[in-house]
Amino acid sequence: MTTTAQFLRRDPAQVQPWAETCGQIRCLIEEKDGAAGEVHHVGIRDAKLHYHERTDEFYYVISGQGSMILDDEEIELHAGVVVYVPRGVRHKAKGNLSVLTVCVPRGVLSDVHELE
């Protein structure tokens, strides 16, 4: 049996952003691509409090400063910080941030439950 390697390459500059719960989102690897998860480039100013029922998220702060509310705790964010947000945790980021999010499994955009 032989397998053919498949890969995806996307340039954020070629992906049109749109407004979503967390801010301006660019889907770099999306559900329709069939990968195990999704990767989004997000410009966050003041996200809405929300949670995901089926999706875990990893936030990597590319640039900027701010904070994130995780249930009843607030943590500081700056470039280089990584945050793991398990499914079910209420969260939102505040500040002026450029973030890469990795969402596992795929399908996060249909798993957003806004609380405000």
C-alpha positions, -999 to 999 in steps of 0.1 A, spaced: 0 0 0 13 34 -9 2 67 6 5 101 -9 16 129 14 -8 159 14 -2 193 29 -17 227 30 0 261 28 -18 293 34 -6 328 36 -26 350 60 -22 379 37 -43 361 11 -71 352 35 -99 377 39 -107 383 76 -142 387 91 -156 397 125 -162 368 148 -168 363 186 -130 368 193 -123 396 168 -111 397 133 -105 361 122 -86 346 93 -91 308 90 -58 294 78 -67 257 82 -104 253 84 -129 225 89 -135 219 52 -97 212 48 -102 179 67 -72 183 90 -73 171 126 -78 206 139 -81 242 128 -56 272 128 -68 308 129 -50 341 129 -71 364 151 -68 401 157 -83 406 192 -95 439 207 -122 429 231 -137 395 225 -171 384 238 -172 359 267 -179 324 253 -171 287 256 -168 257 234 -186 224 242 -165 201 220 -133 221 212 -101 227 230 -81 258 220 -44 268 222 -37 305 220 -2 317 210 2 354 213 22 367 183 22 403 193 5 429 216 -6 430 252 -37 423 271 -54 398 294 -76 368 292 -105 358 315 -107 321 321 -138 312 341 -132 335 372 -95 341 368 -78 368 348 -43 362 333 -18 386 316 -10 382 279 20 394 259 40 382 229 52 346 232 27 335 258 8 303 251 -26 295 268 -44 262 267 -82 266 270 -100 232 276 -135 228 263 -162 241 287 -140 269 301 -156 304 297 -131 327 282 -124 360 264 -93 380 256 -90 418 261 -64 442 248 -47 447 215 -35 413 204 -25 393 174 -30 356 182 -27 322 165 -53 298 177 -51 260 172 -85 243 177 -89 206 183 -109 189 169 -120 208 139 -154 224 138 -149 252 163 -169 278 144 -201 258 149 -191 253 186 -191 289 198 -215 296 227 -216 333 234 -224 344 270 -226 382 264 
